[in-house]
Amino acid sequence: MRIAMIGAGYVGLVSGACFAEFGVDVCVVDTDAAKVEALRAGRIPIYEPGLDKLVEENARDGRLRFTTDTAEAIRNADAVFLAVGTPTRRGDGHADLTYVFAAAEGVAKAAERSIVLVTKSTVPVGTGRKIKEIVRRVRPDLEIEVASNPEFLREGSAIPDFMRPDRVVIGADSDRAFQVLRRLYRPLYLIETPILQTGLETAELIKYAANAFLATKITFINEMADLCEAVGADVHDVARGMGLDGRIGRKFLHPGPGYGGSCFPKDTLALARTAQDAGRPVRLVETTIAINDERKAAMADRVIAALGGDASGKTIAVLGLTFKPETDDMRDAPSLVILPKLAAAGATLRAYDPQPGHARQVLPGGMHFAVSPMEAVEGADAVVLLTEWNEFRALSPEKLRSAMRGRVALDLRNAWDPQSFREAGFEYQSIGRP
């Protein structure tokens, strides 16, 4: 089979490479000529474990190509996927569908035969119907089927998620669209992956509902962590006691400084706006958004409080900047709220992250980017663990303490052992633990 992937961003590049690994002939198109040239040369614009090797091998074997020419990309394609950005629209919180609609129109204009046009981007309910109207207006002479196939990829483990998914959701109105997509995902039948066939609106809502539920779960355990601190309970034991209940499950019950990333913040906001427009507001999701925003700012206050209420003139070492480990993504990362607030309070910031490329572009000017954790903590008054990269878990508390001027350690991911840090002489604080 042959497919085209419109958009060489995170979703488009990962999905295109994984489909190529399935044996599909994939052409990825992007309007950014520099990005296309970089991909042709084997340079990957994002950090995702294993992606560079997957792209290299499939490009070498001729199953994966890159171009800026939409007509070339979709020629002889059985399906065309829209994998362009849907950022939050300024002013109202809705998903900005400008790129989706422009891509759909471009595909329709360039199409030479009937195709299945599949939305891979995360889009609000009703987007598929609007795409149908666009392609029908632009190309009334062609039968272009429209489908929804939302992605459920976690940054840092996107390739395993694509290759061994919990489920595949296909939303469409025609048998032809279902048949084409089921053929594309045929390799997953061998591992008995559930394939859920629904209507367009249902598929679009599944994606938003899933992300909103997970964001709510994270926010709930964060609030339980605050309560645990107030009453002397241990949030990890609370989470374990909850997670052992099969109706709840143990995943996403890890307290921290608040959720971030490319999906949860914008998707919860877009769902809330969609529900308001439909006259059925989702109050639980709206509250989740508000609590998460407040929590990030509160983490900066917690750091300042640990320094005696005054961060002026203090040096703070920050370990981890990305919103989660195994990615270089800084979108809505807690560090984007916490670090500027600490800088405004007069602190000197020294940070280390294993993938600092994007962080350098978006964090406060004047902040020192260290080349190692030990350089970051040298002479610091406090160390803050903000993202739980594996290399931070093995850091010796004795070595950290000997390198630092102060003895404040704030573990905002509960990745360190409290006893060993206290024995090393630290004033150690974590989230939701006595």
C-alpha positions in Angstrom: 0.0 0.0 0.0 1.0 3.6 -0.5 0.2 6.5 1.8 1.1 10.2 2.1 1.6 11.9 5.4 1.0 15.7 5.4 3.2 17.2 8.1 6.7 16.1 9.2 6.2 17.1 12.9 6.1 14.8 15.8 3.0 12.8 14.9 3.6 12.8 11.1 7.2 11.8 11.3 6.7 9.0 13.9 3.6 7.7 12.2 5.1 7.8 8.8 8.3 5.9 9.9 6.2 3.3 11.8 3.9 2.7 8.8 7.0 2.3 6.6 8.3 -0.3 9.1 5.0 -2.1 8.5 6.0 -2.4 4.9 3.9 0.5 3.6 5.3 2.9 0.9 5.2 6.3 2.7 5.9 9.8 1.4 6.0 12.5 4.1 5.4 16.1 2.8 6.1 19.3 4.6 6.1 23.0 3.6 9.4 23.6 5.5 12.0 23.0 2.8 14.9 23.1 5.3 13.2 20.4 7.4 12.7 18.2 4.4 16.3 18.6 3.3 17.4 17.8 6.9 15.3 14.6 6.9 16.6 13.5 3.6 20.1 13.9 5.0 19.2 11.8 8.0 18.9 14.7 10.5 15.9 14.3 12.8 14.4 17.6 14.1 13.0 16.1 17.3 14.3 13.8 20.0 12.5 10.5 20.3 14.3 7.3 21.3 14.8 5.0 18.3 13.3 7.4 15.7 16.6 8.2 14.0 17.4 4.6 13.4 13.8 3.8 12.2 13.9 6.7 9.7 17.4 5.9 8.5 16.6 2.2 7.8 13.3 2.7 6.1 14.6 5.6 4.0 17.5 3.5 2.9 15.2 0.6 1.9 13.1 3.0 -0.1 9.9 2.8 1.9 10.1 6.3 3.4 10.6 9.5 1.3 10.3 13.2 2.1 9.2 16.1 -0.2 7.7 19.6 -0.2 5.4 18.7 -3.2 1.9 17.7 -2.1 1.0 16.4 -5.6 4.1 14.2 -5.7 3.3 12.9 -2.2 -0.3 11.9 -2.8 0.2 10.5 -6.3 -1.1 6.9 -6.4 -1.7 7.0 -2.6 -4.4 4.8 -1.1 -4.7 7.1 1.9 -3.5 10.6 2.8 -3.1 11.5 6.5 -3.3 15.0 7.9 -0.8 15.3 10.7 -0.4 19.1 11.0 -0.4 21.2 14.1 -3.6 22.2 16.0 -2.2 24.7 18.5 -4.4 26.6 20.9 -6.0 29.6 19.2 -5.1 32.9 20.8 -7.9 34.6 22.6 -10.4 31.9 23.1 -8.7 28.6 23.8 -10.2 26.7 20.9 -8.0 24.5 18.7 -6.6 26.4 15.7 -7.7 24.4 12.7 -6.1 26.7 10.1 -3.4 24.3 9.1 -5.8 21.3 9.0 -8.2 23.0 6.7 -5.4 24.4 4.5 -3.9 21.0 4.2 -7.2 19.4 3.4 -7.8 21.9 0.6 -4.3 21.4 -0.8 -4.8 17.7 -0.9 -8.1 18.0 -2.6 -6.7 20.4 -5.3 -3.8 18.1 -6.0 -5.7 14.8 -6.0 -5.8 13.0 -9.3 -8.1 10.1 -8.2 -10.3 9.1 -5.4 -8.6 8.8 -2.0 -9.3 8.4 1.7 -8.3 11.5 3.6 -7.6 10.7 7.2 -7.2 13.1 10.1 -4.4 12.1 12.3 -4.1 15.5 14.0 -6.1 16.0 17.2 -9.2 17.9 16.2 -12.4 19.0 17.9 -15.7 17.2 17.3 -17.2 18.2 13.9 -13.9 18.8 12.2 -14.3 15.8 9.9 -17.6 17.1 8.7 -16.1 20.5 7.9 -13.2 18.7 6.0 -15.9 16.9 4.0 -17.5 20.2 3.0 -14.1 21.6 2.0 -13.1 18.7 -0.3 -16.6 18.5 -1.8 -16.5 22.2 -2.6 -12.9 22.1 -4.0 -13.3 18.8 -5.9 -16.9 17.9 -6.7 -15.6 15.6 -9.4 -13.8 13.3 -7.0 -15.1 10.9 -4.4 -12.8 11.8 -1.4 -13.7 9.8 1.7 -12.9 11.4 5.0 -11.9 9.4 8.1 -10.6 10.1 11.6 -7.7 8.0 13.0 -6.5 9.7 16.2 -3.0 9.0 17.6 -2.3 7.9 21.2 1.5 8.3 21.2 3.3 9.1 24.4 6.4 11.2 23.9 9.5 9.2 24.8 7.8 5.9 24.0 6.0 6.8 20.7 7.4 4.0 18.6 6.4 1.1 21.0 3.0 2.8 21.4 2.5 2.8 17.6 3.8 -0.8 17.1 2.0 -2.3 20.1 -1.0 0.0 20.8 -3.8 -0.5 23.3 -6.3 0.1 20.5 -6.7 1.6 17.1 -9.6 4.0 16.6 -11.1 4.4 13.1 -13.9 6.9 12.6 -15.6 7.0 9.2 -18.9 6.9 7.3 -18.0 4.5 4.5 -17.0 0.9 4.2 -14.2 1.9 1.8 -12.5 4.1 4.4 -12.8 1.4 7.0 -11.3 -1.2 4.6 -8.4 0.9 3.6 -7.4 1.7 7.2 -7.9 -1.8 8.4 -5.5 -3.0 5.6 -2.9 -0.4 6.7 -3.1 -1.7 10.3 -3.2 -5.4 9.3 0.2 -6.2 11.0 -1.5 -5.4 14.3 -4.0 -8.1 13.9 -1.2 -10.6 14.5 -1.0 -9.3 18.1 -4.8 -9.0 18.4 -4.9 -5.3 18.8 -8.5 -4.1 19.2 -9.7 -2.1 16.2 -12.6 0.1 17.2 -14.8 1.3 14.3 -16.9 4.4 15.0 -18.5 7.4 13.4 -16.4 10.5 12.7 -17.6 12.5 15.7 -17.1 9.6 18.1 -13.5 9.0 17.0 -12.7 12.7 17.4 -14.2 12.8 20.9 -12.5 9.6 22.1 -9.1 11.3 21.7 -10.1 14.4 23.7 -12.0 12.4 26.4 -9.0 10.1 26.9 -6.5 12.9 27.3 -8.9 14.9 29.6 -9.4 11.8 31.8 -5.7 11.2 32.2 -5.0 14.9 32.9 -7.8 14.7 35.6 -6.2 11.6 37.1 -2.8 13.4 37.4 -4.4 16.4 38.9 -6.4 14.3 41.4 -3.3 12.6 42.8 -1.5 16.0 43.0 -4.3 17.3 45.2 -4.1 14.1 47.3 -0.4 14.7 47.6 -1.1 18.2 49.1 -3.6 16.6 51.5 -1.1 13.9 52.5 1.4 16.6 53.5 -1.2 18.3 55.6 -2.3 15.2 57.5 0.9 13.2 57.6 0.0 10.5 55.0 2.2 9.1 52.2 0.9 9.7 48.7 2.8 6.8 47.3 0.9 4.4 49.5 -2.3 6.2 48.8 -1.7 5.8 45.0 -0.8 2.2 45.4 -3.9 1.5 47.4 -6.0 3.2 44.7 -4.2 1.7 41.8 -4.6 -1.9 42.9 -8.3 -1.4 42.4 -8.9 -2.7 38.9 -11.5 -0.1 38.3 -8.9 2.7 38.8 -5.6 1.3 37.7 -2.1 2.4 38.8 -1.0 4.5 35.8 -0.9 8.3 35.9 -1.1 8.3 39.7 2.4 9.9 40.2 2.4 13.3 41.9 4.5 16.1 40.6 4.6 19.8 39.6 1.7 19.6 37.2 1.2 18.1 33.7 2.6 19.7 30.5 3.5 18.7 27.0 2.0 19.0 23.6 -1.3 17.2 24.3 -2.9 17.5 27.8 -2.8 21.3 28.2 -4.2 22.2 24.7 -6.6 19.2 24.5 -8.2 19.8 27.8 -8.7 23.5 27.0 -10.1 22.7 23.5 -12.5 20.1 25.0 -13.7 22.6 27.6 -14.4 25.2 24.9 -16.1 22.7 22.6 -18.4 21.6 25.5 -19.2 25.2 26.3 -20.2 25.9 22.7 -22.4 22.8 22.7 -24.1 24.0 25.9 -22.8 21.0 27.9 -19.9 22.4 29.9 -17.5 19.9 31.4 -16.9 21.4 34.8 -14.5 18.7 36.0 -12.2 19.3 33.1 -12.4 23.1 33.6 -11.4 22.7 37.2 -8.6 20.4 36.2 -7.2 23.0 33.9 -7.3 25.7 36.6 -5.8 23.5 39.3 -2.9 22.5 37.1 -2.1 26.1 36.1 -2.1 27.1 39.8 0.1 24.2 40.8 3.0 25.2 38.5 3.1 28.6 40.1 2.8 27.1 43.6 5.9 25.0 42.9 8.0 28.1 42.6 6.6 29.4 45.9 7.6 26.1 47.5 11.2 26.5 46.3 11.3 30.1 47.7 9.8 28.9 51.0 12.5 26.2 51.3 15.1 29.0 51.0 13.7 30.8 54.0 11.2 32.8 52.0 13.8 34.8 50.1 15.5 33.6 46.9 17.3 36.9 46.2 21.0 36.3 45.7 20.6 32.5 46.0 21.9 30.1 43.4 19.4 27.3 42.5 20.4 24.3 40.5 17.6 22.8 38.4 17.8 19.3 37.1 15.5 18.6 34.2 13.7 21.2 32.1 11.6 19.2 29.6 8.0 18.4 30.5 8.9 14.7 30.9 11.9 12.5 30.4 13.0 11.0 27.0 11.9 14.0 25.0 13.2 17.5 24.2 9.6 18.9 24.2 9.2 22.1 26.2 5.6 22.8 25.4 3.8 23.8 28.6 6.5 22.3 30.7 6.3 23.3 34.4 9.8 24.8 34.1 8.3 27.5 31.8 6.3 28.8 34.8 8.6 27.9 37.7 12.0 29.2 36.5 10.8 32.7 35.3 9.2 33.1 38.7 12.4 32.1 40.5 14.4 34.5 38.3 12.0 37.3 39.1 12.5 36.6 42.8 16.2 37.3 42.3 17.6 33.8 42.1 20.5 32.8 39.9 19.5 29.7 37.9 21.9 27.0 36.8 20.2 24.2 34.9 21.0 20.9 33.3 18.9 18.8 31.0 20.1 15.9 28.8 18.2 17.4 25.8 18.4 21.2 26.3 18.0 22.3 22.6 14.5 23.7 22.8 14.9 24.8 26.4 17.6 27.2 25.4 15.2 28.9 23.1 12.3 29.5 25.5 13.7 29.9 29.1 14.8 33.1 30.7 17.9 34.8 29.3 20.9 34.9 31.6 20.2 31.4 32.9 23.3 29.2 32.8 23.0 25.8 31.0 25.4 23.3 32.6 26.9 20.4 30.7 26.4 18.0 33.6 24.4 17.7 36.8 27.5 18.2 38.9 28.4 21.4 37.2 24.8 22.6 37.8 25.0 22.0 41.5 28.5 23.4 42.0 28.2 26.1 44.7 24.4 26.1 44.6 22.2 27.0 47.6 19.5 24.6 46.6 18.9 21.8 44.1 15.5 21.2 42.5 14.7 18.0 40.6 12.1 19.1 38.1 12.2 16.3 35.4 12.9 12.7 36.4 15.5 11.7 33.8 17.0 8.3 34.7 20.5 9.7 35.1 19.3 11.9 38.0 18.1 8.9 40.0 21.6 7.5 40.4 23.2 10.8 41.6 25.1 10.3 44.9 23.6 12.6 47.6 27.0 12.8 49.3 28.6 14.1 46.1 25.8 16.5 45.6 26.1 17.8 49.1 29.9 18.2 48.9 29.6 20.2 45.7 26.9 22.6 47.0 27.1 25.6 49.2 23.7 25.1 50.7 21.8 22.0 51.8 18.3 22.4 50.4 17.0 19.6 48.1 13.5 19.8 46.6 12.5 16.6 44.8 9.4 17.6 42.8 9.1 14.1 41.2 9.8 11.9 44.2 12.6 10.2 42.4 15.1 10.3 45.2 15.3 8.3 48.4 14.4 10.7 51.3 16.5 8.8 54.0 19.7 8.8 52.0 19.4 12.5 51.2 18.7 13.4 54.9 21.6 11.2 56.0 23.8 13.2 53.6 22.9 16.4 55.4 20.2 17.7 53.1 17.0 19.5 54.1 15.0 17.3 51.8 11.5 17.9 50.6 9.4 15.9 48.2 5.7 15.8 47.1 3.1 14.3 49.4 5.4 12.3 51.6 5.9 12.9 55.4 
